[in-house]
Amino acid sequence: MTEQANIVHQDGDVIDVPLNKLKKSPRNARRTPHAEADIETLAASIAAKGVLQAPVVEPETDEAGAATGFYLVTIGEGRRLALVLLAKRKTIKKAEPVRCVVDLSHDAHEISLDENVTRFRMHPADEFEAFREQAERRGFGAEEIGARFGVSAQVVRQRLRLGAVSPMLMERYRAGDLTLDQMMAYAVSEDHARQEQVFDQLGPDRPPYLIRRAMTEAKVTATDRRAVFVGAEAYSEAGGTILRDLFTEDGGGWFEDAGLLDRLAAEKLAGIAQAVQDAEGWKWAEAHIDYPRALGLARVYPHPVERPDEERARMAALSDEYDALVSEWDAVEELPPEIEARFAEIDAALAAFGDGTAFAPDEIARGGVFVILGQDGVARVERGLIRPEDVPAPGPKPESEGEEAGGPESGEEGAAPEVEEADEDAGAPLSERLVLDLTAQRTLALRDALGASPTVALSAVVHSLALFAFYPPYDRASCLEIKGVSTYLDGHAPGIDESRAGRSIAERHERWAVRLPKEAADLWTFVQGLAATDLLDLLAHSASLTVNAVRTPFDRKPGAWAHADRLAQAVNLDMTGYWSATVASYLGRVTKARIGEAVREAVSDEAAERIGGMKKPEMASEAEALLTGKGWLPSLLRAPVSVESEVHAEPSVLTEEAA
């Protein structure tokens, strides 16, 4: 038996007990183990400040009632575990003396229960301000405070930011008028005046996202394409400040100086434009945030170029080596560094040869480049733009058959040259009426023959549409009177060309433009040489550019609109992949009744009623959040009901839109 076991304790004695002599009491009311994070927090606090509240213990006795020399921790088991953790980490000794209070007069289970039940946590507002006081009075940084209280530096920064919220709002929070989520929304900015201004505007019952939006409405979100393009580092180096959201997982943030951001984006785009012009020799290069419209620009595209024999041989050798390496190392999970390096060298060498296309020197000499900022925050280079004054004049038209025969000065009513009669008959032009007759005969026969030759007819239609889609009006020579028209949609929906559909069409158009011959006169031969799949692909793209299902008030075309519905059915068009309901796209442009109808259809009647009493801007914003991910579409964008379903559906089931 140890010497300490012989000591007789009195109730309330304060004693120092070696850590390795403390045990968990079997009568501790807490049965669920302490969370590891809680023990870590306690350990950090004890390491910085020591044990501030002495554990309560009772001497352990054996079956005979004799003291064993160990002490059972009735209150403070978490502190004991934190001390054990520090001992394991060799921060303290295993036998570190721990100041304890001996309790012999109370039931151990009852006081353990009392310790856990009657403990009250301070109000979060007091905690926030206490953390701020530690930073201001003692000069501690977030890392130091976190280490002393066992929390992460990020948590400390959040509490410091909340502690810096306007005192007026803090009192509202203490009184229960504001929630913690609302306080975090106000804490996006440290500007007390702005916080109080937004509170006065919105009142106490607005959702956090709406508060955060109002707090940052004059700022540019970090996800804006300009911010992505310029980058936070360059913006900060130029003197710009970024407002960080400490209460979102990714940190969020807003660029506070929109003017500076615009200038930096414009300068960076201009630098790229200049670099492209210097490297490639274009006549001009311009930088724009958005694609400029209505400038009357023509467009040329690069065309395949013939590679020298030695270049083709070098490319073939590199490709063969690449394939051989793939075959040799395909089954190996981790490639040796030298093999990985060789793969990279081959990739770089093949990429250096380019895609085998180039602009003609004369096109570069009279053409230009736009450098545009895409919606993804990446600069996009649009090459081959020709200003109206740089478009070459069309060449002389070929002479007609009648002019070839004798020219306009030798017409029927003009003076005939003095030649012998036989020669005159042989060279006399045909009369206009006869020319009309003969060519009408040929036209009708050509229609008949073409109607019996589907393959040639397909080529002729593709040729006509491709002339419209890819060549200037003066160079569209086709005897088919198929008139392609492509309605300018950006005028109806600004920015639509940057949408998913707009970029997809532009990329497909450029892929074809690269393949097509430079001269319109060579297009027929090219089209006839296409494989069936390519022919249909070119037809589909060229025909798609003529689609016009816009409903304008001055040009009612119910037949065309009905055909657009059938076309949408045929291609299984699903507009949820192209469009979503936002304040900008729909909700801010319709009545409150329409907004409520959308929420009612997509979410619930209760949700629609809940937002029905809001002012329209707040209602639209709330509706946007509710509709996100629901796939709701207004009736004009919904998939049309098929004829078959209309026939078989009960009349009472059909909606007004479907009918």
C-alpha positions in Angstrom: 0.0 0.0 0.0 1.4 3.5 -0.9 2.1 6.3 1.5 -0.8 8.3 0.0 -3.2 5.5 0.8 -2.6 6.0 4.5 -3.6 9.7 4.4 -7.0 10.5 5.9 -8.9 13.1 3.9 -11.5 15.5 5.0 -14.4 16.7 2.9 -13.3 19.7 0.8 -9.6 19.1 1.1 -7.5 20.4 -1.9 -4.8 17.9 -2.7 -2.3 17.3 -5.5 -2.8 13.9 -7.0 -0.4 12.4 -9.6 -2.1 12.1 -13.0 -1.4 8.4 -13.1 -3.3 8.0 -9.8 -6.5 9.4 -11.2 -9.2 7.0 -12.6 -12.7 7.4 -14.1 -15.4 7.0 -11.5 -17.7 4.0 -12.2 -20.5 6.3 -10.8 -20.0 9.0 -13.4 -23.3 9.9 -15.0 -21.8 10.4 -18.4 -21.8 7.0 -20.1 -21.3 8.2 -23.7 -17.6 8.7 -24.4 -16.3 12.3 -24.8 -15.9 13.4 -28.4 -12.3 13.5 -29.6 -12.7 17.1 -30.7 -13.9 18.1 -27.3 -10.8 16.5 -25.6 -8.5 18.2 -28.1 -10.1 21.5 -27.2 -9.6 20.9 -23.5 -6.1 19.8 -24.0 -5.2 23.0 -25.9 -6.8 25.1 -23.2 -4.9 23.2 -20.4 -1.6 23.4 -22.3 -2.0 27.2 -22.5 -3.5 28.0 -19.1 -3.4 25.0 -16.9 -6.3 23.3 -15.2 -8.6 26.3 -14.3 -11.2 24.3 -12.4 -10.0 21.5 -10.1 -11.5 18.0 -10.7 -13.6 16.6 -7.8 -12.4 13.2 -6.6 -13.1 10.6 -4.0 -10.5 8.0 -2.7 -10.8 4.6 -4.3 -11.3 1.7 -1.8 -11.0 -2.0 -2.2 -13.7 -4.6 -1.2 -12.5 -4.4 2.4 -12.9 -0.6 2.4 -9.2 0.1 2.5 -7.8 3.0 0.4 -5.9 1.8 -2.7 -4.0 5.0 -3.3 -6.0 5.9 -6.4 -8.7 8.5 -6.8 -11.9 8.3 -8.7 -12.8 11.5 -10.7 -16.4 12.3 -10.0 -16.4 15.7 -11.7 -13.9 16.5 -14.4 -13.4 13.3 -16.4 -12.9 15.4 -19.6 -10.1 17.3 -17.9 -8.5 14.0 -16.9 -8.7 12.7 -20.4 -7.2 15.9 -21.8 -4.3 15.6 -19.3 -3.7 12.0 -20.3 -3.6 13.1 -24.0 -1.0 15.7 -23.1 1.0 13.1 -21.2 0.9 10.8 -24.2 2.3 13.6 -26.3 5.0 14.2 -23.7 3.8 17.7 -23.1 3.5 16.9 -19.4 4.8 14.0 -17.2 2.7 10.8 -16.6 2.8 11.6 -12.9 2.1 15.3 -13.3 0.5 16.6 -10.0 -3.1 17.6 -10.5 -4.8 19.8 -8.0 -8.1 18.2 -7.0 -10.9 18.7 -4.5 -12.0 15.8 -2.3 -15.7 15.2 -1.9 -16.9 12.8 0.8 -20.3 14.1 1.6 -22.3 14.0 -1.7 -23.5 11.1 -3.7 -21.0 10.7 -6.5 -23.6 9.9 -9.2 -25.8 12.9 -8.3 -23.0 15.5 -8.4 -21.7 14.1 -11.7 -25.2 14.4 -13.1 -25.6 17.9 -11.7 -22.3 19.0 -13.2 -23.5 18.0 -16.7 -27.2 19.1 -16.4 -26.9 22.5 -14.8 -24.0 23.7 -16.9 -25.0 26.8 -19.0 -23.1 28.0 -22.1 -22.6 31.7 -22.5 -24.6 33.4 -25.2 -22.8 33.3 -28.6 -22.8 37.1 -28.7 -20.8 37.2 -25.5 -18.4 34.6 -26.9 -17.9 36.6 -30.1 -17.2 39.8 -28.2 -14.9 37.9 -25.8 -12.8 36.6 -28.7 -12.6 40.1 -30.1 -11.5 41.5 -26.7 -8.7 38.9 -26.7 -7.5 40.1 -30.1 -7.8 43.8 -29.3 -6.6 44.0 -25.7 -4.0 41.3 -25.7 -2.9 41.5 -29.4 -3.4 37.8 -30.1 -3.8 36.7 -33.7 -6.3 34.1 -34.9 -3.7 31.3 -34.7 -2.7 32.2 -31.1 -6.3 32.4 -29.9 -7.1 29.1 -31.6 -4.2 27.4 -29.9 -5.2 28.7 -26.5 -8.8 27.7 -26.8 -8.5 24.5 -28.9 -10.3 25.7 -32.0 -9.1 26.3 -35.6 -7.8 29.7 -36.7 -10.7 29.8 -39.2 -13.3 29.4 -36.4 -11.5 32.2 -34.5 -11.6 34.5 -37.6 -15.4 33.8 -38.0 -16.0 34.6 -34.3 -13.9 37.8 -34.6 -15.9 38.9 -37.6 -19.1 38.2 -35.8 -17.8 40.1 -32.8 -17.2 43.1 -35.1 -20.9 43.3 -36.2 -22.7 46.6 -35.5 -23.5 46.9 -31.7 -27.1 47.6 -32.7 -27.4 44.3 -34.6 -25.6 42.5 -31.7 -28.3 43.7 -29.3 -31.0 42.5 -31.7 -29.2 39.1 -31.8 -29.1 38.9 -28.0 -32.8 39.7 -27.8 -33.6 36.9 -30.3 -34.7 39.2 -33.1 -31.9 38.0 -35.4 -30.7 34.4 -36.0 -27.0 33.4 -36.2 -27.4 32.8 -40.0 -28.6 36.3 -40.4 -25.7 37.7 -38.3 -23.3 35.8 -40.5 -24.9 37.4 -43.6 -24.5 40.9 -42.1 -20.9 40.0 -41.1 -19.9 39.6 -44.8 -18.9 43.3 -44.5 -17.4 45.1 -41.5 -19.0 48.4 -42.5 -21.4 49.1 -39.5 -23.2 51.8 -41.4 -24.0 49.5 -44.3 -25.1 46.8 -42.0 -27.5 49.0 -40.2 -28.7 50.5 -43.5 -29.5 47.1 -44.9 -31.3 46.1 -41.7 -33.4 49.2 -41.9 -34.3 48.5 -45.6 -35.0 44.8 -45.1 -36.2 44.5 -41.5 -35.6 41.6 -39.2 -37.3 38.8 -41.1 -35.4 38.5 -44.3 -33.6 35.3 -45.3 -29.8 35.3 -45.0 -29.2 35.0 -48.7 -31.2 38.2 -49.4 -29.2 40.0 -46.7 -25.9 38.9 -48.2 -27.0 39.9 -51.6 -28.0 43.4 -50.3 -24.7 43.7 -48.5 -22.7 43.0 -51.7 -25.0 44.5 -54.4 -22.4 47.1 -55.5 -19.6 44.5 -55.6 -18.5 41.9 -58.1 -18.6 38.3 -57.0 -15.4 36.2 -57.1 -17.1 33.9 -59.6 -17.7 36.7 -62.1 -15.9 36.0 -65.4 -13.9 39.3 -65.0 -12.7 38.2 -61.5 -11.8 34.7 -62.7 -9.9 36.2 -65.7 -8.0 38.9 -63.8 -7.4 36.8 -60.7 -7.4 37.8 -57.1 -3.6 38.2 -56.9 -3.3 40.7 -59.8 -6.4 42.6 -58.6 -4.9 42.9 -55.1 -1.5 44.0 -56.4 -3.3 46.8 -58.3 -4.7 48.1 -55.0 -8.1 46.4 -55.1 -9.7 44.9 -52.0 -11.6 41.7 -51.7 -14.4 41.2 -49.3 -14.2 37.6 -48.0 -17.1 35.5 -46.8 -15.8 33.7 -43.8 -18.9 31.6 -43.5 -18.9 29.6 -46.7 -16.8 26.5 -47.4 -14.9 28.0 -50.3 -14.4 31.4 -48.6 -16.5 33.2 -51.3 -15.7 36.8 -51.8 -16.5 39.9 -53.7 -14.2 42.3 -55.6 -15.1 45.7 -54.1 -13.7 48.0 -56.9 -15.7 47.1 -60.0 -14.1 49.9 -62.0 -10.6 48.7 -61.3 -11.6 45.2 -62.2 -13.0 46.3 -65.5 -9.9 48.2 -66.3 -7.6 45.3 -65.4 -9.7 42.9 -67.5 -9.7 45.3 -70.5 -5.9 45.8 -70.2 -5.2 42.0 -70.0 -7.5 41.3 -73.0 -5.7 44.1 -75.0 -2.4 42.6 -74.2 -3.5 39.2 -75.5 -4.9 40.9 -78.6 -1.6 42.7 -79.2 0.4 39.5 -78.7 -1.8 37.6 -81.2 -1.5 40.4 -83.8 2.3 40.6 -83.4 2.7 36.8 -83.6 0.4 36.2 -86.5 0.5 39.5 -88.5 -3.2 40.4 -88.6 -4.1 43.9 -89.9 -5.8 44.7 -86.7 -6.7 43.2 -83.3 -9.3 44.5 -80.8 -10.2 43.4 -77.2 -13.7 43.4 -76.0 -15.5 42.1 -72.8 -18.5 41.1 -75.0 -18.6 40.3 -78.6 -19.4 43.6 -80.5 -22.4 43.2 -82.9 -23.8 45.1 -85.9 -20.4 46.0 -87.3 -21.1 44.4 -90.7 -18.0 42.2 -90.5 -17.4 39.3 -92.9 -15.7 36.2 -91.7 -13.1 33.9 -93.2 -11.8 30.6 -91.8 -8.5 28.7 -92.0 -8.2 26.0 -94.6 -6.2 22.8 -94.8 -2.6 23.3 -96.0 -0.4 20.8 -97.8 2.4 19.7 -95.5 6.0 19.1 -96.8 7.0 15.5 -97.2 9.6 15.7 -94.5 7.1 17.1 -92.1 4.6 14.4 -92.8 7.4 11.8 -92.4 8.4 13.3 -89.0 4.8 13.3 -87.8 4.3 9.7 -88.9 7.5 8.7 -87.1 6.4 10.4 -83.9 3.0 8.8 -84.1 4.4 5.3 -84.6 6.8 5.8 -81.7 3.9 7.0 -79.5 1.8 3.9 -80.4 4.7 1.6 -79.8 5.2 3.1 -76.3 1.6 2.7 -75.5 1.6 -0.9 -76.5 4.8 -1.6 -74.5 3.7 0.2 -71.3 -0.1 -0.2 -71.4 -0.2 -2.7 -68.6 2.1 -0.8 -66.3 0.3 1.3 -63.6 3.2 3.7 -62.9 5.4 4.7 -65.8 9.2 5.2 -65.3 10.0 8.9 -65.3 12.0 8.7 -68.5 9.0 7.1 -70.3 6.6 9.7 -69.0 9.0 12.4 -70.1 9.2 10.9 -73.6 5.4 10.8 -73.9 5.3 14.5 -73.0 8.0 15.3 -75.6 6.1 13.5 -78.3 2.8 15.3 -77.4 4.6 18.6 -77.5 6.3 17.9 -80.8 3.0 16.8 -82.4 1.2 19.8 -81.0 3.8 22.1 -82.5 2.9 20.9 -86.0 -0.6 22.4 -85.5 -3.8 21.1 -86.9 -2.8 21.4 -90.6 -4.9 24.5 -91.3 -3.9 28.1 -91.9 -5.3 31.4 -93.1 -4.2 32.6 -96.5 -1.6 35.5 -96.3 -3.9 37.9 -98.1 -6.7 37.1 -95.5 -4.3 37.9 -92.7 -3.2 41.1 -94.4 -6.7 42.5 -94.6 -8.4 40.7 -91.7 -8.4 41.1 -87.9 -9.0 39.5 -84.6 -11.4 39.9 -81.7 -10.2 38.8 -78.2 -13.4 38.2 -76.2 -13.9 37.3 -72.5 -15.9 34.1 -72.4 -18.5 33.3 -69.8 -16.1 30.9 -68.2 -13.5 33.7 -67.6 -11.2 32.5 -70.3 -10.1 34.8 -73.2 -11.4 33.6 -76.6 -9.7 34.6 -79.8 -11.9 35.0 -82.9 -9.8 35.2 -86.0 -10.5 36.0 -89.6 -12.9 39.0 -89.2 -13.0 41.3 -92.3 -14.2 44.9 -92.1 -16.5 46.0 -94.9 -13.9 48.3 -96.5 -11.5 45.3 -96.7 -13.9 42.9 -98.3 -12.6 42.3 -101.9 -14.9 43.4 -104.7 -16.6 40.5 -106.5 -15.0 39.5 -109.8 -16.7 40.2 -113.2 -19.7 38.0 -113.8 -19.4 35.4 -116.6 -21.0 36.4 -119.8 -24.4 34.9 -120.6 -25.0 32.6 -123.4 -26.6 35.3 -125.5 -23.6 37.6 -124.9 -21.2 34.9 -125.8 -23.0 34.4 -129.1 -23.0 37.9 -130.2 -22.9 40.4 -127.4 -25.5 43.0 -126.6 -24.6 45.2 -129.6 -25.6 42.3 -131.9 -29.2 41.9 -130.7 -32.1 41.4 -133.0 -32.9 45.1 -133.2 -29.2 46.2 -133.4 -27.2 46.7 -136.5 -25.9 43.4 -137.9 -22.4 43.2 -139.2 -22.0 42.9 -142.9 -21.3 39.3 -143.5 -22.6 36.7 -145.8 -26.0 35.3 -145.0 -24.8 31.8 -144.1 -22.3 33.2 -141.6 -24.9 35.5 -140.1 -27.4 32.7 -139.6 -24.7 30.6 -137.9 -23.7 33.3 -135.4 -27.1 35.1 -134.8 -28.2 35.1 -131.1 -31.3 33.3 -130.1 -34.3 35.3 -129.5 -35.2 36.1 -125.9 -38.5 34.2 -126.1 -36.7 31.1 -127.4 -34.2 31.3 -124.7 -37.0 31.4 -122.1 -38.7 28.5 -123.8 -35.7 26.3 -124.0 -34.5 26.9 -120.5 -38.0 26.3 -119.1 -37.9 23.0 -120.9 -34.6 22.2 -119.4 -35.7 23.4 -115.9 -38.7 21.1 -115.9 -36.7 18.2 -117.2 -34.0 18.9 -114.5 -36.7 18.9 -111.8 -38.0 15.6 -113.0 -34.5 14.0 -113.2 -33.5 15.5 -109.8 -36.8 14.2 -108.2 -35.9 10.7 -109.3 -32.3 11.0 -108.0 -32.5 11.4 -104.2 -28.8 11.2 -103.6 -28.0 14.0 -106.1 -31.0 16.0 -104.7 -29.5 15.7 -101.2 -26.2 17.0 -102.5 -27.9 19.9 -104.3 -29.9 20.9 -101.2 -26.8 20.7 -99.0 -24.8 22.7 -101.6 -27.4 25.4 -101.6 -27.7 25.7 -97.8 -23.9 25.5 -97.3 -23.5 28.4 -99.8 -25.9 30.4 -97.6 -24.2 29.4 -94.4 -20.6 29.8 -95.3 -20.1 32.1 -98.3 -20.8 35.8 -99.0 -24.1 36.7 -100.8 -22.4 37.6 -104.1 -20.7 34.2 -104.2 -23.8 31.9 -103.8 -24.2 30.3 -107.2 -26.9 27.7 -107.1 -29.9 27.0 -109.5 -32.0 25.9 -106.5 -34.2 28.7 -105.2 -33.8 27.7 -101.6 -33.3 30.9 -99.7 -31.6 30.5 -96.4 -32.3 33.1 -93.8 -30.8 33.2 -90.3 -32.7 35.5 -87.9 -30.4 37.5 -85.5 -31.5 36.3 -82.1 -29.2 38.4 -80.0 -31.5 41.4 -80.6 -34.3 39.5 -78.9 -32.2 37.9 -76.1 -29.0 39.9 -75.5 -26.0 37.6 -74.7 -27.7 34.5 -76.1 -24.7 33.7 -78.3 -22.6 33.1 -75.2 -25.2 30.5 -73.9 -24.6 26.8 -74.1 -26.5 26.5 -77.3 -24.8 29.5 -78.9 -21.2 28.2 -78.1 -22.1 24.7 -79.4 -23.4 26.1 -82.7 -20.3 28.4 -83.1 -17.9 25.5 -82.5 -19.7 23.2 -84.9 -19.8 26.0 -87.5 -16.0 26.6 -87.2 -15.3 22.9 -87.6 -17.1 22.8 -90.9 -15.7 26.2 -92.0 -12.2 24.8 -91.7 -13.1 21.8 -93.9 -15.0 23.6 -96.7 -13.1 24.9 -99.8 -12.1 28.5 -99.8 -13.8 29.3 -103.1 -17.6 28.9 -103.5 -17.0 27.6 -107.0 -15.3 24.5 -105.5 -18.1 23.7 -103.1 -20.1 21.5 -105.5 -17.3 19.1 -106.1 -16.6 19.0 -102.3 -20.2 18.3 -101.4 -20.4 15.5 -104.0 -17.3 13.9 -102.6 -18.7 13.8 -99.0 -19.5 10.5 -97.3 -23.2 10.0 -96.5 -22.8 10.7 -92.8 -20.8 13.9 -93.5 -23.3 15.1 -96.0 -26.1 14.7 -93.5 -24.2 16.4 -90.8 -23.5 19.4 -93.1 -27.1 19.5 -94.1 -28.2 19.4 -90.4 -26.0 22.2 -89.4 -26.8 24.4 -92.4 -30.5 23.8 -92.1 -30.4 24.5 -88.3 -29.2 28.0 -88.9 -32.5 28.8 -90.7 -34.8 27.8 -87.8 -36.9 30.7 -86.6 -39.5 30.0 -83.9 -39.5 33.5 -82.4 -43.0 34.8 -81.7 -42.9 38.4 -82.7 -46.1 40.6 -82.3 -45.7 42.0 -85.8 -45.2 38.8 -87.7 -47.7 36.1 -86.6 -46.9 32.7 -88.1 -49.1 30.2 -86.3 -48.2 27.5 -88.9 -44.5 28.0 -88.4 -44.9 27.9 -84.6 -46.8 24.7 -84.8 -44.1 23.2 -87.0 -41.5 24.3 -84.4 -43.4 22.3 -81.8 -43.3 19.2 -84.1 -39.6 19.8 -84.8 -38.9 20.0 -81.0 -40.7 16.7 -80.6 -38.7 15.1 -83.4 -35.3 16.1 -81.9 -36.5 15.4 -78.2 -35.7 19.0 -77.2 -35.3 19.4 -73.4 -35.0 23.0 -72.5 -34.0 22.3 -68.9 -30.5 21.7 -70.3 -30.4 25.1 -71.9 -32.4 27.4 -69.6 -33.3 28.0 -66.0 -35.6 30.4 -64.2 -33.6 33.3 -62.6 -34.4 36.8 -61.7 -32.7 38.0 -64.9 -34.1 35.4 -67.3 -37.8 35.3 -66.2 -38.8 36.0 -62.6 -37.8 39.7 -62.6 -39.7 40.2 -65.9 -43.2 38.8 -65.0 -45.9 39.7 -62.6 -46.1 38.5 -59.0 -48.9 36.2 -60.0 -46.7 34.5 -62.5 -43.9 34.1 -60.0 -46.3 32.5 -57.5 -47.6 30.2 -60.2 -44.1 29.0 -61.0 -43.3 28.3 -57.3 -46.7 26.6 -56.9 -46.1 24.3 -59.8 -42.4 23.4 -59.0 -42.4 23.5 -55.2 -45.7 23.6 -53.3 -48.8 25.8 -52.6 -47.3 26.5 -49.1 -44.1 27.9 -50.6 -46.0 30.1 -53.0 -48.2 31.4 -50.2 -45.2 32.1 -48.0 -43.5 34.4 -50.5 -46.8 35.9 -51.9 -46.7 38.8 -49.4 -43.2 39.9 -50.3 -42.4 42.9 -52.5 -41.7 41.8 -56.1 -37.8 42.1 -56.0 -37.6 40.0 -52.8 -40.3 37.6 -54.1 -38.4 37.0 -57.3 -35.1 36.4 -55.5 -36.7 34.0 -53.1 -38.4 32.2 -56.0 -35.1 31.8 -57.8 -33.7 30.0 -54.8 -36.8 27.8 -54.5 -36.7 26.9 -58.2 -33.0 26.1 -58.4 -32.6 22.5 -59.5 -36.3 21.9 -60.0 -36.3 22.0 -63.8 -39.3 24.2 -64.0 -40.1 25.8 -67.4 -42.7 28.3 -68.5 -45.2 26.9 -70.9 -43.5 28.4 -74.0 -40.4 26.3 -73.3 -42.0 23.1 -72.2 -42.0 20.0 -74.4 -45.2 20.2 -76.6 -47.8 17.5 -76.1 -47.8 15.0 -79.0 -50.7 14.6 -81.3 -51.2 11.1 -80.1 -51.4 12.1 -76.4 -53.8 14.8 -77.3 -56.1 12.4 -79.0 -56.1 9.9 -76.1 -56.0 12.3 -73.2 -59.2 13.2 -71.3 -60.4 16.7 -72.2 -60.4 17.7 -68.5 -56.8 16.6 -68.1 -55.4 18.9 -70.9 -54.0 22.2 -69.7 -54.6 25.4 -71.6 -51.0 25.3 -72.9 -51.2 21.7 -74.0 -54.5 22.3 -75.8 
